[in-house]
Amino acid sequence: MTQEEITKLGEDLEKKFGGFSEKIDAKIKAAVDAAKTASADEMKTLKAELAGTYTEELKTKFKAQQDQIDAMDTKIQRVHVDPRVSRKQLDEFFADTLAGNDNFKAMVAKKARTTGEIQLKVDDMTTANTNSGVVIAPDHLTNIVYNPDASFRIRSLLAQGTTNSSSVTFVYESAISTNTDITAEAQEYMQEDVDLAVGTATVRKITNYIIASDELMEDVAGFSSYIAARLPSKLKVKEDTQLLRGSGAGINISGIVTNATAYSDNLADTNITRVDVLVDALRQVKDDEYMPNGILLHPADAVKLKLSKTSTGDYTMPWIYQSGQITLDGVPVYESTAMTAGTFLVGDFRLGAQVFDRKQMTLEISFENEANFVTGMVTIRVSERLALAVYRAKCFVYGGFAAALAQGSA
């Protein structure tokens, strides 16, 4: 619609509205003037005409004008507006045209009296006045936020393997008598005495499960992926504690700490620090010809190690200037909450032990557990079967800082 067409439409409105209210006002004025000199009978007749003929005529004409306005409004909604005329210009044009038309305003006033009043509440428009929790919809994130579990896993330090049986057996040296020596000509050879034993690592099962409703699975966005991440994560936490500290009693795995060699102090120093203790534990592993490749600490002990200072206040380990992982004597320090605070474990993790997976971690879903089918519930379970073979006890050295530091003064 061009500017000229808009002007033409405004003129049409003016013609249709023009004179309508004057005609009505003239009839009402004539009736009032006649009433001033009318007799009682004439007043009754005049009143009947006003209540009947004039009122009905007013309603009829008003309805005809309203139908015309509705038809024009429909036409305006459908008509194509010239791109050069913005919607704002069009709205302002009609607002100005109609607002300046006394006939239109008079008709609107009559319509309001005929059809009832519309009351508008005038108030400051703020989000506090208008927002009932629905007007301004919040951004809803579909992912479920949950507390993290440890990202570092004990099995990452160990050699990996698989098994098709319920147990893994291995042969190891249980004792050896060394008599190897220089031998004179024609003399008896030196005899070595080796005792061999069979070790057994039994496959153990770690499991967990959760029961959820059909509606929860279907209606809560991200719930399926949440369960697929959360249950395996919890299972791996238990795996860490079993591989590291499993007691071996009953159906428990016999963990590394349970099989490790106890720390034996070899320091002759009156001012022993945590650094001293750990380096000396590495020495103990090396004494048996193994090459330690890891130091495992609880995060609380790792912090004490990093913040240890000399008597003059200098950091023993200027770790803040180092990039990457902290190392002691070339051996990296790993942090795990699976370790008990106040303890340490050092060793050759690759050579000393191996994990065997009988069945790797599996997630299963069932609709037929107990009364699931008739109650509309879903059971999701996770499980794994594994065994841990600790080949060489002397590969690992385990101890507590309190007892080790008591050898001198911390």
TORDREN-506314 format. One record per residue: residue in one letter; z, y, x of N, C-alpha, C in turn. Coordinates in steps of 0.2 Angstrom, whole numbers, plus 5000, padded with zeros to 4 digits. Layout:
aZYXZYXZYX;...
END
This chain:
m500049945004500050005000500050065004;t499550115003499550175007499950225005;q500050285008500450335006500150364999;e499450364999499150394993499350354987;e499350284988499550234982500250244980;i500650254985501350264983501450334979;t501150384981501150444977500850434970;k500350394969500050384963500550344959;l500950294962501350254958501950304956;g502150344960502750394958502450434952;e501850464952501650504946501650464940;d501450394940501450354934502150344932;l502650344936503350334934503550404930;e503350454933503450524930503250534923;k502550504922502250514916502650464911;k502750404913503150364908503850384906;f504150414911504850434909504850504906;g504350544908504350614905504350624898;g504750664895504750684888505150634884;f505350574887505750524883506350544881;s506750574886507450594884507450664880;e506850704881506850764877506750744869;k506350694868506250674861506850654858;i507250614862507850584859508350644858;d508450694863508850744862508650794856;a508050794855507750844849507950814843;k507950744842508150714836508850714834;i509250704840509950714839510150784837;k509850834840510050904839509850924832;a509250894829509050904822509550874817;a509750824819510250784815510950824814;v511150854820511750894821511650954817;d511150994817510951054813510951044806;a510650984804510650974797511350954794;a511750924798512450904796512850974794;k512651024797513151084796513051114789;t512451104786512451134779512351074774;a512451014776512250954771512850944767;s512750924761513250904756513550834758;a514050814754514350754755513850694755;d513450694750512950644749512450644754;e512250704756511750714762512050684768;m512650704769512950674775512950604776;k513050564770513050494770512350474772;t511850504769511150484770510950494778;l511250554780511050574787511450524792;k512050504790512450454795512050394795;a511850374789511450304789510850304793;e510450364793509850364797510050364804;l510550404806510750404813510950334815;a511350294811511550234813511050174812;g510550194808510050144807509350164811;t509050204807508350224810508350244817;y508750304818508750334825509050284830;t509550244828509850194833509350144835;e509050114830508550064831507950084835;e507750144833507150174836507350184844;l507950214845508150224852508150154856;k508450104853508450034856507750014857;t507350024852506649994853506250024859;k506350094859505950134864506250124871;f506950114871507250104877507050034880;k507049984876506849914878506049914881;a505649954877504949964879504949994886;q505350044887505350074894505650034899;q506149994898506449944902505949894904;d505549864899505049814901504549844906;q504349904905503849934909504149944916;i504749964917505049974923505149904927;d505249854923505349784926504649764928;a504149774924503449754926503249794933;m503349854933503249894939503549874945;d504249854944504649824950504349764952;t504049714948503749654950503149674954;k502749724951502149734955502249764962;i502749804962502949834969503149774974;q503549724971503749674976503149634978;r502649624974502049584976501549624980;v501549694979500949724983501049724990;h500449734993500449735001500549805003;v501049815007501149885010500849895016;d500449955017500049975023500549975029;p500349935034500849935040501050005043;r500650055041500850125043501350155039;v501550125033502050145029502650095030;s503150115033503750065034504150055027;r504450005027504849985021505450045020;k505650075025506150125024505850185021;q505250205023504850255020504750245012;l504550185011504450165004505050175000;d505650145002506250144999506450224998;e506450265003506650335003506250364998;f505550354998505150384993505350374986;f505450314984505650304977506350324975;a506750324980507450354979507450424978;d507050464982506950534981506650554974;t506150514973505750524967506150514960;l506550464960506950444954507550484954;a507850504960508450544960508350614958;g507650634959507550704957507250714950;n507250654946506950654939507450654934;d507550714931508150724926508050674920;n507450664918507250614913507550544914;f507350524920507550454923508350454923;k508650504926509350504926509650504919;a509350534914509650534908509650474905;m509050434906508950374903509450314906;v509550324913510050284916510750294913;a510850354912511550374909511650334902;k511050344898511050314891511150234892;k510750204897510750134898511450114899;a511850154904512550134906512950134900;r512850184895513350184889513150134884;t512450104884512250054880512449984882;t512449974889512549904891513249894895;g513549944895514249944898514249974905;e514849984907514950024914514949974920;i514749994925514849964932515249994936;q515849974938516350004942516249984950;l516250034954516150014961516750044965;k517049994969517650014973517450044979;v517650104980517450144987518050134992;d517850104997518350085002518050085009;d518350095015518150085021517850015022;m517250015025516949945026517049925033;t517549875033517749845040517749775039;t517749735045517749665045518449645042;a518949685043519649665040519649665032;n519249715029519149725022518749675019;t518249645023517649605020517649535022;n517949525028517949455030518449405028;s518249365024518749315021518649245024;g518349245030518249185034517649155032;v517249185028516549155026516049205027;v516149275026515649325027515449325034;i515849325039515649315046515749245048;a515249205048515349135050515449125058;p515949085060516049075067515549035070;d515449035077515048995080515448925081;h515148875079515548805080515248765085;l515648755090515348705095515448635093;t514948595094514948525092515348475096;n515348495103515748445107516448455106;i516848395107517548385107517848395114;v518348445114518648465120519248415121;y519248385127519848335128520048345136;n520648325137520948325144520548275148;p520448305154520048255159520448205162;d520148145164520448095168520248105175;a520548065180520348075187519648065188;s519248105192518548095193518548045199;f519048045204518948005210519247935208;r518847875209519047815207519247765214;i519747725213519947685219519347635221;r519047615216518547565218517947595222;s517847665222517347695226517547685234;l518147665236518347655243518247585245;l518147545240518147465241517447435241;a517347385245516747345245516647315237;q516047315235515847295228515547225228;g515647185223515347115222515347095215;t515047035214515047005207515246935207;t515446905202515646835202515446805195;n515346745195515146705188515746665186;s516246665190516846625188517446665186;s517946625184518546655182519046675188;s518846655194519246675200518746675206;v519046705211518646705218519146685223;t518946635227519346605232519046625239;f519446635244519146645251519646625256;v519346605262519746575267519946635272;y520546635274520746685279521246655284;e521346695290521746675295522546695293;s522946645292523646655290524046665296;a523846635302524246635308523746615314;i523946645320523546625326524046625332;s523946575336524346575343523846585348;t523846635352523346655357523646625364;n523246585367523446555373522846565378;t522346605376521746615381521946645387;d521746615393521946645399521546625405;i521646645411521246625417521446555418;t520946515420521046445421520746425428;a521146385432520946365438520446305438;e520046295443519546245443519946175442;a519646135438519846065436520546065432;q520746125430521346125426521146125418;e521646115414521546105407521446175404;y520946175399520846235396521446255392;m521446325390521946355386521846345379;q522246315375522146295368522346355364;e521946375359522046425353522246385347;d522746415343522946375337522846425332;v522446405327522346455321522546415315;d522946455311523046425304522646455299;l522246425295521846445290522146435283;a522046485278522346475271521746495266;v521846475260521446495255521746545250;g521446605250521746655245521346645238;t521646665233521346665226521446735223;a520846765221520846825217520646805210;t521146805205521046785198520646845194;v520146825190519846885186520346905180;r520446965180520846995175520447035170;k520747045164520347085159520747145157;i520347205157520647265155520347295148;t520647315143520347325137520647385133;n520347415129520647465124520147465118;y520347495112519947505107520247555102;i519847585097519947635093519647615086;i520047635080519747615074519647685070;a519047695068518847765065518447745058;s518547795054518147785047517447805048;d517047775043516347795042516247865042;e516647895038516547975037516648005044;l517147985048517248025054516648015059;m516347955059515747935063515147975061;e515147985054514548015051514548095051;d515148115050515248195048515448235054;v515848205058516048245064515548245070;a515248305071514748305076515048295083;g514648255086514848235093515448185094;f515648155088516248105088515948045092;s515348025091515147955094515147965102;s514848025104514748035111515448045114;y515948075110516648085113516948015114;i516847965109517147905110516847865116;a516147875116515847835121516047865128;a516347925129516547945135517347935136;r517647945131518447945131518747875132;l518447825129518747755130518647725137;p518047735139517847705146518247745151;s518347805150518747845155519447825155;k519747805149520447785149520547715153;l520047675152520047605155520047615162;k519647665165519547665172520247695175;v520647735171521247755174521747695175;k521747645170522147585171521847545177;e521147545177520847505183521147535190;d521147595190521447625196522147605198;t522547605193523247585194523347515196;q522947475193522947395194522647385201;l522147415203521847405210522247425215;l522647475214523047505219523747475219;r524047475213524747455213524947395208;g524447355206524547295202525047255205;s525547225201526047185204525847115206;g525347095203525147025204525546975199;a526046995196526446955191526146945185;g526146885182525846875175525146885175;i524846925171524146935171523947005174;n524347025179524247085183523847075189;i523347115191523047115197523547115203;s523447085208523847095214523447155218;g523747215218523447275221523547275228;i523247335231523147345238523847355241;v524247405237524947425239525347355240;t525347315235525747255234525647215241;n525047215243524847165249524847205256;a524947265256524847305262525447295267;t525347315273525847305278526347365278;a526947355278527447415278527347455284;y527447525284527347575289527947555294;s527847555300528347545306528247605310;d528847645310528847705314528747695322;n528347735325528247725332528347785336;l528647835333528647905335529347915339;a529347945344529947965348529948045348;d530148075343530048145342530648165337;t530948215339531548245334531248295329;n530648305329530348355324529748325321;i529848275317529248245314529048275308;t528348285307528048315301527648265297;r527348275292526948235288526348215292;v526048265295525448255300525648195305;d526248205308526448155313526448085309;v526748075303526848015300526147985299;l525748025296525047995294524647975300;v524648015305524247995311524547935314;d525247925314525547865317525347805313;a525347815306525147755302524447735303;l523947785305523247765307523347725314;r523747745318523847705324524047635323;q524447625318524747555316524147515314;v523647545310523047505308522647485314;k522547535318522147525324522447475329;d523147475329523447425334523147355332;d522947335326522747275324521947265324;e521647315328520947315329520547335323;y520847365318520447385312520347465313;m519847485309519647555310519747585303;p520247625302520447655296519947705294;n519747705287519247755285519447795279;g520147795278520347825272521147835272;i521347895270522047915269522147925261;l522547895258522647905251523347935249;l523347995246523948025244523948055237;h524548065234524548095228524448165229;p524148205224523948275225524548315227;a525148305225525748345227525848335234;d525748275237525848265244525348295248;a524748295245524148325249524248405249;v524548435244524748505245525248515250;k525748475251526248485256525948475263;l525448435263525148425270524748485271;k524348505267523948565268524348625270;l524948635267525348695268525848685273;s525848635277526348625282526248675288;k526848705290526848765295527248745301;t527048775306527448775313528048815312;s528548815317529148855317528948925317;t528348945319528149015319527849045313;g527748995308527349015302526649005302;d526348975307525648955307525548895304;y524948885300524748825297524648775302;t524948715301524848655305524048635305;m523848635299523148615297522748675294;p522348715298522048775295521448755291;w521648715285521148695281520748745277;i521048805276520748855272520048875276;y520048865283519448885286518948825287;q519148765285518748715285518248705279;s517648675280517248665274517248585273;g517248565267517248495265517948465265;q517948395266518548365265519048365271;i519648365269520148375275520148305278;t520248305285520248245289520848255294;l521148195295521648185300521448135305;d521348155312521148115317520448085315;g520048125312519348095310519348055303;v519948045300519948005294520048045288;p519648045283519648085277520248075273;v520548125270521048115265520848125258;y521048075254520848065247521448075242;e521348115237521948125232521848085226;s522348055223522348015217523048015214;t523048025207523648025204523847945203;a523447905204523647835204524147815210;m524147855215524647845220525347875217;t525847845219526547875218526747935222;a526947985219527148045223527648025228;g527548045234528048035240527847975244;t527247945243527047885246526347895250;f526147855254525547865257525247795259;l524547785259524247725260523647745265;v523547715270523047715275522747655276;g522147645278521847585280521047585280;d520847525282520047505282519947485275;f519747525270519647505264519047455263;r518547465267517847425266517947355268;l518347355274518447285277519047245274;g519547285271520147255270520147225263;a519747245258519747215251519047225248;q518947185242518347195239518447185231;v518147215227518147215220517547165218;f517747115213517247075210517147085203;d516647105200516547115193516247045190;r516647025185516446965181516046985175;k516347045172515947075167516047145167;q515547185169515547255169515747285163;m516047345163516247385157515747385152;t516047365146515547355140515847385134;l515447425130515747455124515347425118;e515847405113515547365108515847395101;i515347395096515547425089515547365084;s516047365080516047315074516247345068;f515947325062516047345056516447285052;e516647235055516847175052517547155055;n517847195058518547185061519047185055;e519447135054519947135049519647155042;a519947215039519647235033519147295034;n518847305039518447355041517847365035;f517547315033516947315029517147345022;v517747325019517947345013518247415013;t518547435019518847495019518447555022;g517847535024517447585027517647605034;m517847565038518147575045517647545050;v517747575056517347555062517747545068;t517747485071518147475077517647475083;i517847515088517547525094517947505100;r517747455104518147425109517747435116;v518147435121517947435128518247385132;s517947345136518247295140517847285147;e518247265152517947235158518347185161;r518047135165518347085168518247095176;l518747085180518647095187519247065191;a519047055197519547025202519547065208;l520147065211520247105218520447055223;a520047045228520247005234520447055240;v521047045242521347085248521347035253;y520847045258520646995263521146995269;r521347065271521747075277522347115275;a522947095275523447135274523547195279;k523447175285523547225291523047275291;c522547275287522047325286522347385283;f522947375279523247435275523947445278;v524147505278524847525280525047565274;y525647555271525947585266526647605267;g526847665265527547695267527747745262;g528347775263528647825260528747885264;f528647945263528748005267529548015268;a529948005263530648015264530947975270;a530747915270531047865275530747885282;a530047895282529747905288529947975291;l530048025287530248085290531048085292;a531448035290532148035291532148005299;q531647985302531647965309531748015313;g531648075311531748135315532048195310;s531848255311532048305307531348345304;a531348345298530748375295530748445294;
END
